[in-house]
Amino acid sequence: MKKIYIKTISVFLAVITFCSFVFGCSSGDRSQNENGDFTQSDLMIGISPQVIAERLPDTAYYNILRKMISAVSVKSLSGKVNSAVSPISSVFSVSLIANSMSDKNQTEILHMLGDLKITALNEYNATFAHIIKQESNVSVYTSFRLNSDKEGYTPSKTFLQVNADYYGADAYRSSFAEGNVNILLTEWVKVKLGIQEFTADAKCTADSYSLVADTVSITGSFEKGFCAKESGIFKTSGSEKEVDFLISTESLRASTEKSTGIAKKLDNGYTFIALMPKTGVTLDQLVQSLDADTLKNCFIKKEVTSSFGIKIPEFSFTYLSDTVPALKAMNVKSVFEKSVAKETESTDFPLEKILNITSVTFNENGISTSSSAPEEPAEKTDIPQEIFQGETFDKPFVFIIYDSNGIPLTLGTVVDP
């Protein structure tokens, strides 16, 4: 990690604009739907960020991230439909909520996260969020929402202060009845990502106690753009459809034991990787193979002696997934018991759902997980040979966006471009 951050992060974290700059902290105390017939109360009113210590990411922290990212991804991604997840935000969500937990439940979460002390975990997360924001304008957004029709949990001022200092999550209390929470969540996505066409379905009812929603905003242009576009056939789910393929000449390979693929550099220092299952391997099998070591080794881009052509389809979609099943698979179970939510004046956050919302658009200019459009690359690749020699992504594949240190921030499957 660049040494300059050691001198700059402490100064930055000391100012009161920290949470809004890094995470997009909440503002205002009430919000209404289009008809103005219900409101939500902002729990962060009067809570301001304080000075905190930085803790630069190290090998131990990166290993924890890869482990968690793998666990969330293999449970959240689908081989049947277009799917995507930004698991780094889920790591932040469960880390934040761990600060509200009693000793037993907090220990359960911290054990999953590598047995870090809670203060160290908070410092790592806050510093990492600041670094990716400064390096590449990447924002992590989190929102936790409590059902105002349910009693049994009131966030302590200490917990809300931790949120302000390290995470900057939106925190609201509102009614979950009659689908109100879906409208509020849809509006939250519009504000944070600028995505207008997304309609949330949190599968919450009037009996739900809470939900946590998270997402990541990334936009990067390709260092070298695609040189051409042509129509072609994409084979999906036993059928074929005509799609627009982007064409370029590349020099970086990426592969795993179960896939072959390509790596394409972005101008923000990040890397886009696409992986296509080898013959005899299903997309689900490829997803399930993405363990921490595979995700780490895949980022080691392989230069080839001669350039090769690729064809890859444009795609754009938004996907919502609940990452709780992934956490349960990692033996975090008591946290999600209904008794936690129903205890009178419980000190533990009634954690029922952690919803990850990922919107992704891939085109000739770059890739984005928000409405921000990548700028046109200053340079385009050479035109491939007249007789195409290379890789055609004409069947379902996996894509990954890596940061500059090889941490996969967003992963997805493209089944129907």
C-alpha positions as CSV (number, residue, x, y, z in Angstrom):
1,M,0.0,0.0,0.0
2,K,1.3,3.4,-0.8
3,K,3.0,5.1,2.1
4,I,1.4,8.4,1.5
5,Y,-1.8,7.0,3.0
6,I,-0.1,6.7,6.4
7,K,0.2,10.5,6.5
8,T,-3.1,11.4,4.9
9,I,-5.7,9.0,6.2
10,S,-5.6,10.2,9.9
11,V,-6.1,13.8,8.8
12,F,-9.0,12.8,6.6
13,L,-10.7,10.6,9.2
14,A,-10.5,13.4,11.7
15,V,-12.9,15.7,9.9
16,I,-16.6,15.5,10.4
17,T,-17.4,14.9,6.8
18,F,-15.8,11.5,6.9
19,C,-18.9,9.3,6.8
20,S,-20.6,11.3,4.1
21,F,-17.5,11.4,1.9
22,V,-16.7,7.7,2.1
23,F,-20.0,6.0,2.7
24,G,-22.7,8.5,1.9
25,C,-24.1,9.1,5.4
26,S,-27.8,9.8,5.9
27,S,-29.2,13.3,5.9
28,G,-32.6,14.7,7.0
29,D,-35.0,13.1,9.4
30,R,-38.1,12.3,7.3
31,S,-38.8,10.9,3.8
32,Q,-42.1,10.4,2.0
33,N,-43.2,8.3,-0.9
34,E,-44.7,10.0,-4.0
35,N,-48.1,10.2,-2.3
36,G,-46.6,11.7,0.9
37,D,-48.5,9.2,3.0
38,F,-45.8,7.8,5.3
39,T,-42.5,8.9,6.8
40,Q,-39.3,7.5,8.2
41,S,-37.2,8.8,11.1
42,D,-33.5,9.2,10.8
43,L,-31.7,7.6,13.8
44,M,-28.4,9.4,13.1
45,I,-29.7,12.9,13.8
46,G,-27.3,14.6,16.2
47,I,-24.6,11.9,15.8
48,S,-21.4,13.3,14.3
49,P,-18.2,11.4,13.4
50,Q,-15.2,11.7,15.8
51,V,-11.5,11.3,15.3
52,I,-10.5,7.6,14.7
53,A,-7.3,5.8,14.1
54,E,-6.4,4.3,10.8
55,R,-5.3,0.7,10.3
56,L,-3.8,0.0,6.9
57,P,-5.0,-3.2,5.2
58,D,-2.4,-6.0,5.5
59,T,-2.1,-9.6,4.4
60,A,-4.2,-10.9,7.3
61,Y,-7.1,-8.5,6.5
62,Y,-6.9,-9.2,2.7
63,N,-7.1,-13.0,3.5
64,I,-10.2,-12.4,5.6
65,L,-11.8,-10.4,2.8
66,R,-11.1,-13.1,0.2
67,K,-12.5,-15.8,2.5
68,M,-15.7,-13.8,3.1
69,I,-16.0,-12.7,-0.5
70,S,-15.8,-16.3,-1.7
71,A,-18.4,-17.5,0.9
72,V,-20.9,-14.8,0.0
73,S,-20.3,-15.1,-3.8
74,V,-20.8,-18.9,-4.1
75,K,-24.1,-18.7,-2.1
76,S,-25.4,-15.5,-3.9
77,L,-24.5,-16.0,-7.5
78,S,-26.7,-18.0,-9.9
79,G,-25.9,-20.2,-12.9
80,K,-29.5,-19.9,-14.1
81,V,-30.1,-16.1,-14.4
82,N,-28.0,-13.0,-14.6
83,S,-26.7,-12.4,-11.1
84,A,-24.2,-10.1,-9.3
85,V,-23.0,-9.4,-5.8
86,S,-20.6,-6.8,-4.2
87,P,-19.7,-8.9,-1.2
88,I,-17.3,-6.3,0.3
89,S,-20.3,-4.3,1.3
90,S,-21.8,-7.4,3.0
91,V,-18.6,-7.7,5.0
92,F,-19.0,-4.1,6.1
93,S,-22.7,-4.7,7.0
94,V,-22.1,-7.7,9.2
95,S,-19.1,-5.9,10.8
96,L,-21.2,-2.9,11.6
97,I,-24.0,-4.9,13.2
98,A,-21.4,-7.0,15.2
99,N,-20.8,-3.8,17.2
100,S,-24.4,-4.0,18.6
101,M,-24.2,-7.7,19.6
102,S,-23.8,-9.3,23.0
103,D,-20.6,-11.1,23.7
104,K,-21.9,-14.5,22.5
105,N,-23.2,-13.3,19.2
106,Q,-20.4,-10.9,18.6
107,T,-17.8,-13.7,19.2
108,E,-19.7,-15.8,16.6
109,I,-19.4,-13.1,14.0
110,L,-15.8,-12.2,14.8
111,H,-14.7,-15.8,14.6
112,M,-16.1,-16.0,11.1
113,L,-14.1,-12.8,10.3
114,G,-10.8,-14.3,11.5
115,D,-11.0,-13.6,15.2
116,L,-10.1,-10.0,14.9
117,K,-10.8,-7.6,17.8
118,I,-13.9,-5.5,17.0
119,T,-12.0,-2.3,17.2
120,A,-9.3,-3.5,14.8
121,L,-12.0,-4.7,12.4
122,N,-13.7,-1.3,12.4
123,E,-10.4,0.4,11.8
124,Y,-9.5,-1.9,8.9
125,N,-12.9,-1.5,7.3
126,A,-12.9,2.3,7.6
127,T,-9.4,2.7,6.2
128,F,-10.0,0.3,3.3
129,A,-13.2,2.2,2.4
130,H,-11.3,5.5,2.4
131,I,-8.4,4.1,0.3
132,I,-10.7,2.7,-2.5
133,K,-12.6,6.0,-2.4
134,Q,-9.4,8.0,-2.8
135,E,-7.8,5.7,-5.3
136,S,-10.7,5.0,-7.6
137,N,-13.8,6.9,-6.4
138,V,-15.4,3.7,-5.2
139,S,-18.2,4.2,-2.6
140,V,-19.6,1.6,-0.2
141,Y,-23.2,2.3,0.9
142,T,-25.1,0.6,3.8
143,S,-28.5,1.2,5.3
144,F,-30.1,-0.5,8.2
145,R,-33.8,-0.1,8.8
146,L,-36.0,-1.0,11.8
147,N,-39.7,-1.6,11.7
148,S,-41.4,1.1,13.8
149,D,-44.3,-1.2,14.4
150,K,-42.1,-3.6,16.4
151,E,-40.7,-3.2,19.8
152,G,-37.7,-4.9,21.6
153,Y,-34.7,-3.1,20.2
154,T,-33.5,0.5,20.4
155,P,-30.0,1.3,19.0
156,S,-27.7,2.6,21.8
157,K,-26.0,5.9,21.3
158,T,-22.7,4.0,21.5
159,F,-23.6,1.8,18.6
160,L,-24.8,4.8,16.5
161,Q,-21.5,6.6,17.3
162,V,-19.5,3.6,16.1
163,N,-21.6,3.7,12.9
164,A,-20.9,7.4,12.4
165,D,-17.2,7.0,13.1
166,Y,-16.4,3.9,11.0
167,Y,-19.3,3.0,8.6
168,G,-21.5,6.0,7.9
169,A,-24.6,3.8,7.3
170,D,-28.0,5.3,6.8
171,A,-30.2,4.3,9.8
172,Y,-33.9,4.7,9.8
173,R,-37.0,3.5,11.6
174,S,-40.2,3.2,9.6
175,S,-43.3,1.0,9.1
176,F,-42.8,-2.2,7.1
177,A,-46.5,-2.5,6.5
178,E,-48.1,-2.5,3.1
179,G,-44.8,-2.7,1.2
180,N,-43.5,0.6,2.5
181,V,-40.0,-0.7,3.0
182,N,-39.8,-1.7,-0.7
183,I,-40.6,1.8,-1.8
184,L,-38.1,3.3,0.6
185,L,-35.4,0.8,-0.5
186,T,-36.1,1.6,-4.2
187,E,-35.7,5.3,-3.5
188,W,-32.5,4.6,-1.6
189,V,-31.0,2.9,-4.6
190,K,-32.0,5.8,-6.8
191,V,-30.2,8.2,-4.5
192,K,-27.1,6.2,-4.0
193,L,-26.6,4.6,-7.4
194,G,-28.8,6.7,-9.6
195,I,-30.5,3.6,-10.8
196,Q,-34.1,4.5,-11.9
197,E,-35.5,1.3,-13.2
198,F,-34.9,-0.9,-10.1
199,T,-37.9,-1.9,-8.0
200,A,-37.0,-3.5,-4.7
201,D,-38.6,-6.7,-3.4
202,A,-37.1,-7.2,0.1
203,K,-39.7,-9.9,0.9
204,C,-40.3,-8.2,4.2
205,T,-43.7,-8.1,5.9
206,A,-45.4,-6.2,8.7
207,D,-44.0,-8.9,11.0
208,S,-40.4,-8.3,10.0
209,Y,-38.1,-6.6,12.5
210,S,-35.3,-5.2,10.4
211,L,-33.3,-5.3,7.2
212,V,-29.8,-4.2,6.2
213,A,-29.2,-3.2,2.6
214,D,-25.8,-2.6,1.0
215,T,-24.3,-1.8,-2.4
216,V,-21.1,-0.5,-4.0
217,S,-20.6,2.1,-6.7
218,I,-17.7,1.5,-9.1
219,T,-17.1,3.2,-12.5
220,G,-14.1,2.5,-14.7
221,S,-13.2,3.1,-18.3
222,F,-11.0,0.6,-20.2
223,E,-7.4,1.7,-20.7
224,K,-7.9,0.4,-24.3
225,G,-11.4,0.3,-25.6
226,F,-13.0,-2.2,-28.0
227,C,-12.4,-1.6,-31.6
228,A,-15.6,-2.8,-33.2
229,K,-19.1,-4.3,-32.5
230,E,-21.0,-6.9,-34.4
231,S,-24.1,-9.1,-34.0
232,G,-23.7,-12.7,-33.1
233,I,-25.3,-15.7,-31.4
234,F,-25.2,-16.3,-27.7
235,K,-26.1,-19.8,-26.4
236,T,-28.1,-19.7,-23.2
237,S,-30.4,-22.2,-21.4
238,G,-30.8,-24.6,-24.3
239,S,-31.6,-21.7,-26.7
240,E,-29.9,-19.1,-28.8
241,K,-30.3,-15.4,-29.1
242,E,-28.8,-12.6,-31.2
243,V,-26.7,-10.1,-29.2
244,D,-24.1,-7.4,-29.8
245,F,-20.6,-8.6,-29.3
246,L,-17.7,-6.2,-28.6
247,I,-14.4,-7.0,-30.4
248,S,-10.9,-6.2,-29.3
249,T,-7.3,-7.5,-29.4
250,E,-6.0,-8.3,-25.9
251,S,-2.7,-9.4,-24.3
252,L,-3.7,-10.6,-20.8
253,R,-5.1,-14.0,-20.0
254,A,-6.9,-15.1,-16.9
255,S,-7.8,-18.6,-15.9
256,T,-8.8,-21.0,-13.2
257,E,-8.8,-24.8,-13.0
258,K,-12.3,-24.8,-14.4
259,S,-12.3,-21.9,-16.7
260,T,-10.4,-19.9,-19.3
261,G,-10.7,-16.2,-19.8
262,I,-9.3,-12.7,-20.3
263,A,-8.2,-9.7,-18.2
264,K,-8.8,-6.1,-19.3
265,K,-7.3,-3.2,-17.4
266,L,-9.4,-0.2,-16.3
267,D,-8.1,3.4,-16.1
268,N,-8.7,3.5,-12.3
269,G,-6.1,0.8,-11.6
270,Y,-8.8,-1.9,-11.4
271,T,-9.1,-5.0,-13.6
272,F,-12.1,-6.6,-15.3
273,I,-11.8,-10.3,-15.7
274,A,-14.2,-12.6,-17.6
275,L,-14.1,-16.4,-17.1
276,M,-15.8,-19.0,-19.3
277,P,-16.3,-22.5,-18.1
278,K,-14.2,-25.2,-19.7
279,T,-15.8,-27.9,-21.8
280,G,-17.8,-30.2,-19.4
281,V,-18.0,-27.6,-16.6
282,T,-21.3,-25.9,-15.8
283,L,-21.5,-22.2,-14.8
284,D,-22.7,-23.3,-11.3
285,Q,-19.7,-25.5,-10.9
286,L,-17.4,-22.6,-11.9
287,V,-19.1,-20.4,-9.3
288,Q,-18.8,-23.0,-6.6
289,S,-15.0,-23.3,-7.4
290,L,-14.3,-19.6,-6.6
291,D,-12.7,-20.1,-3.2
292,A,-10.3,-17.6,-1.6
293,D,-7.1,-19.1,-3.3
294,T,-8.8,-19.2,-6.7
295,L,-9.9,-15.6,-6.4
296,K,-6.4,-14.6,-5.4
297,N,-4.6,-16.5,-8.1
298,C,-7.0,-15.5,-10.9
299,F,-5.9,-11.9,-10.4
300,I,-2.4,-12.8,-11.4
301,K,-2.7,-11.7,-15.0
302,K,-0.7,-13.7,-17.6
303,E,0.9,-11.8,-20.4
304,V,1.0,-13.6,-23.6
305,T,3.7,-13.4,-26.3
306,S,1.3,-12.5,-29.0
307,S,-2.0,-10.6,-28.9
308,F,-5.3,-12.5,-29.4
309,G,-8.8,-11.4,-30.3
310,I,-11.9,-11.6,-28.1
311,K,-15.6,-11.2,-28.6
312,I,-17.7,-10.5,-25.5
313,P,-21.4,-9.4,-25.3
314,E,-22.6,-6.1,-23.8
315,F,-24.8,-6.6,-20.7
316,S,-26.7,-4.6,-18.2
317,F,-28.9,-5.7,-15.2
318,T,-29.6,-5.2,-11.5
319,Y,-29.7,-8.1,-9.0
320,L,-30.8,-8.3,-5.4
321,S,-29.6,-11.1,-3.1
322,D,-29.9,-12.0,0.5
323,T,-26.4,-12.8,1.9
324,V,-27.8,-14.3,5.2
325,P,-27.7,-17.9,3.8
326,A,-23.9,-17.4,3.2
327,L,-23.3,-16.3,6.7
328,K,-25.4,-19.2,8.1
329,A,-23.2,-21.6,6.1
330,M,-20.2,-20.1,7.9
331,N,-21.8,-21.1,11.3
332,V,-23.2,-17.6,12.1
333,K,-26.6,-18.9,13.2
334,S,-27.6,-17.6,16.7
335,V,-27.5,-14.0,15.4
336,F,-30.5,-14.8,13.2
337,E,-32.6,-16.5,15.7
338,K,-36.1,-14.9,16.2
339,S,-35.5,-14.8,19.9
340,V,-32.9,-12.2,19.4
341,A,-35.4,-9.9,17.8
342,K,-38.2,-10.6,20.3
343,E,-36.3,-10.1,23.5
344,T,-37.6,-7.1,25.4
345,E,-35.1,-4.3,25.3
346,S,-32.6,-6.5,23.5
347,T,-29.1,-5.1,23.1
348,D,-28.6,-7.1,19.9
349,F,-29.6,-5.8,16.5
350,P,-32.5,-8.0,15.3
351,L,-30.7,-9.1,12.2
352,E,-33.0,-10.8,9.7
353,K,-31.9,-9.9,6.2
354,I,-28.7,-8.5,4.6
355,L,-29.7,-7.5,1.1
356,N,-27.0,-6.8,-1.4
357,I,-28.1,-4.8,-4.5
358,T,-25.7,-4.8,-7.4
359,S,-26.4,-3.0,-10.7
360,V,-23.9,-3.5,-13.5
361,T,-23.5,-2.2,-17.0
362,F,-20.7,-3.4,-19.4
363,N,-20.2,-1.7,-22.7
364,E,-17.5,-0.6,-25.2
365,N,-16.3,2.1,-22.8
366,G,-16.0,0.3,-19.5
367,I,-18.0,-1.1,-16.6
368,S,-20.1,0.6,-14.0
369,T,-22.1,-0.5,-11.0
370,S,-24.1,2.7,-10.9
371,S,-25.7,5.1,-13.4
372,S,-22.4,6.9,-13.9
373,A,-21.3,6.1,-17.5
374,P,-17.6,5.3,-18.1
375,E,-15.8,7.9,-20.3
376,E,-14.7,6.9,-23.8
377,P,-11.2,5.4,-23.7
378,A,-8.5,7.6,-25.2
379,E,-7.2,4.6,-27.1
380,K,-8.7,1.6,-28.8
381,T,-7.2,-1.9,-29.4
382,D,-6.0,-3.0,-32.8
383,I,-8.5,-4.7,-35.2
384,P,-8.1,-8.5,-34.9
385,Q,-7.0,-10.6,-37.8
386,E,-9.5,-10.9,-40.7
387,I,-10.0,-14.6,-39.8
388,F,-10.9,-14.3,-36.1
389,Q,-8.5,-16.1,-33.8
390,G,-9.2,-15.9,-30.1
391,E,-11.9,-16.3,-27.5
392,T,-15.6,-15.8,-28.0
393,F,-17.8,-15.5,-24.9
394,D,-20.8,-16.9,-26.6
395,K,-22.1,-18.9,-23.6
396,P,-22.8,-18.1,-19.9
397,F,-19.7,-16.8,-18.1
398,V,-18.4,-15.2,-14.8
399,F,-17.1,-11.7,-14.5
400,I,-15.1,-10.1,-11.6
401,I,-14.0,-6.5,-10.9
402,Y,-10.7,-6.5,-8.9
403,D,-9.2,-3.6,-7.1
404,S,-5.6,-2.7,-7.5
405,N,-4.6,-5.1,-4.7
406,G,-6.4,-8.1,-6.1
407,I,-9.5,-7.9,-3.9
408,P,-12.7,-8.8,-5.9
409,L,-15.2,-6.0,-5.2
410,T,-18.0,-7.2,-7.5
411,L,-18.6,-10.6,-9.1
412,G,-21.4,-11.8,-11.4
413,T,-22.7,-14.3,-13.9
414,V,-24.0,-13.4,-17.3
415,V,-26.5,-16.0,-18.5
416,D,-28.7,-13.8,-20.8
417,P,-27.0,-10.7,-22.0
